Amino acid sequence: MVWLVWSGPLIVVVASIVTAVIAVRMGDRPLADEPPPVRQGQADAMTPAIAARNHAQTAVAVPQQPQGR
C-alpha cells in the first residue's frame, strides 16, 4: 500500500522533468520581423467585408464587382 503513496507524487515529478526537458530542447523560435508574402495579400480579401460594413453605416449603394466565372 505504501507504493501507492510514493508512486503518485513520483509520477508527477518525473512528468514535470520530462516536460521541462522537452521545453528547453524544442523551444519555439522567434518569428521574423516581416510577415510572409501570403499574409500581405490578406488585406485585399477583407475588402468586400469592409465595404459591406461601411455600407451598413452609411446606407449608400455599394458598387457591385463583376463575378468572374
Summary of the structure (lengths in Angstrom):
residues: 69
radius of gyration: 27.5
end to end distance: 73.6
largest distance: 77.9
contacts: 93
relative contact order: 0.06
helix: 64%
strand: 0%
